[in-house]
Amino acid sequence: MLSILLGHTVSLIDKYAFESRSRSGCSNSDYQLCQTECCGRFGVEDDELLDFYFDPTDLTRHIFIGHDVSCPFCGKQGWNFIEIDDFAEMPAEWRWAAPRDLRERL
């Protein structure tokens, strides 16, 4: 598990690495690696803009989760996700977005 900094868990997603690829986000955006509860797939949530990125190779593929939308992976209505804060659980396809110090541990 990542260390806690002033009561906040440090994200597995590096803001600058993610935004340089996605060309989106805003100054208040923070990103969290998430796993869907319905099908166990991974994506990244922008907690400010309420976008959910579901394709690590094409960040133009995202949905707005501020409305009732189905899971982008399995289509389930009323889906939810949990935030992942353990680097060991981070899938290889999303590791490019991890902070450099975590990537260098590999």
C-alpha positions as CSV (number, residue, x, y, z in Angstrom):
1,M,0.0,0.0,0.0
2,L,1.2,3.5,-0.7
3,S,2.0,5.9,2.1
4,I,-0.5,8.3,3.4
5,L,0.4,12.0,3.0
6,L,-1.5,14.5,5.2
7,G,-4.5,12.1,5.5
8,H,-4.6,11.3,1.7
9,T,-3.4,8.2,0.0
10,V,-0.9,8.9,-2.8
11,S,-2.5,7.9,-6.1
12,L,-1.1,5.1,-8.3
13,I,-1.7,7.4,-11.3
14,D,0.8,10.2,-11.9
15,K,-1.2,13.3,-12.9
16,Y,1.4,14.7,-15.3
17,A,2.1,11.4,-17.1
18,F,-1.6,10.7,-17.5
19,E,-2.5,14.2,-18.7
20,S,0.4,14.3,-21.2
21,R,-1.1,11.2,-22.9
22,S,-4.8,12.1,-22.5
23,R,-4.5,15.8,-23.3
24,S,-7.4,16.3,-20.9
25,G,-8.0,17.0,-17.3
26,C,-8.0,20.3,-15.4
27,S,-5.9,21.9,-12.7
28,N,-8.1,20.2,-10.0
29,S,-8.2,16.8,-11.6
30,D,-6.8,13.9,-9.6
31,Y,-6.7,10.4,-11.0
32,Q,-7.4,7.1,-9.3
33,L,-6.9,3.5,-10.6
34,C,-10.2,1.7,-10.2
35,Q,-11.5,-1.8,-10.6
36,T,-15.1,-2.4,-11.5
37,E,-17.1,-4.5,-9.1
38,C,-19.2,-6.0,-11.8
39,C,-16.6,-7.6,-14.0
40,G,-13.2,-6.8,-12.3
41,R,-11.8,-4.7,-15.1
42,F,-9.6,-1.7,-14.5
43,G,-9.9,2.0,-15.5
44,V,-8.9,5.4,-14.4
45,E,-11.3,7.9,-12.8
46,D,-10.8,11.7,-13.1
47,D,-12.5,12.7,-9.8
48,E,-12.9,16.3,-10.8
49,L,-14.3,16.0,-14.3
50,L,-16.0,12.6,-13.6
51,D,-14.5,10.9,-16.6
52,F,-13.7,7.2,-16.5
53,Y,-11.0,6.1,-18.9
54,F,-11.3,2.4,-19.8
55,D,-8.7,1.9,-22.6
56,P,-5.0,2.3,-21.5
57,T,-3.9,2.5,-25.1
58,D,-6.5,5.0,-26.3
59,L,-7.4,7.7,-23.8
60,T,-9.9,9.2,-26.1
61,R,-12.1,6.3,-25.0
62,H,-13.7,7.5,-21.8
63,I,-17.2,8.0,-20.4
64,F,-18.8,10.7,-18.2
65,I,-19.8,9.0,-15.0
66,G,-21.9,11.9,-13.7
67,H,-24.9,10.3,-15.3
68,D,-26.3,6.8,-15.1
69,V,-24.2,4.9,-17.6
70,S,-23.6,1.3,-18.1
71,C,-20.2,-0.3,-17.5
72,P,-18.0,0.3,-20.5
73,F,-16.6,-3.3,-20.3
74,C,-19.6,-5.5,-19.6
75,G,-22.6,-3.2,-20.1
76,K,-24.0,-3.7,-16.5
77,Q,-26.4,-0.9,-15.4
78,G,-25.9,0.4,-11.9
79,W,-22.2,-0.6,-11.8
80,N,-19.7,0.7,-9.3
81,F,-15.9,0.6,-8.8
82,I,-13.4,0.6,-6.0
83,E,-10.2,2.6,-5.9
84,I,-7.0,0.5,-6.0
85,D,-4.0,1.8,-4.0
86,D,-1.7,-1.2,-4.1
87,F,0.8,-1.2,-6.9
88,A,1.0,-5.0,-6.9
89,E,-2.7,-5.0,-8.0
90,M,-2.0,-2.5,-10.9
91,P,-2.3,-4.3,-14.3
92,A,0.7,-4.0,-16.6
93,E,-1.2,-2.1,-19.2
94,W,-1.8,0.8,-16.8
95,R,1.7,0.9,-15.3
96,W,2.9,3.5,-17.8
97,A,0.8,6.0,-15.8
98,A,2.3,5.1,-12.4
99,P,4.7,7.5,-10.6
100,R,8.2,7.1,-11.8
101,D,9.5,5.8,-8.5
102,L,7.0,2.9,-8.6
103,R,7.8,2.1,-12.2
104,E,11.5,2.0,-11.5
105,R,11.0,-0.7,-8.8
106,L,10.2,-3.3,-11.5
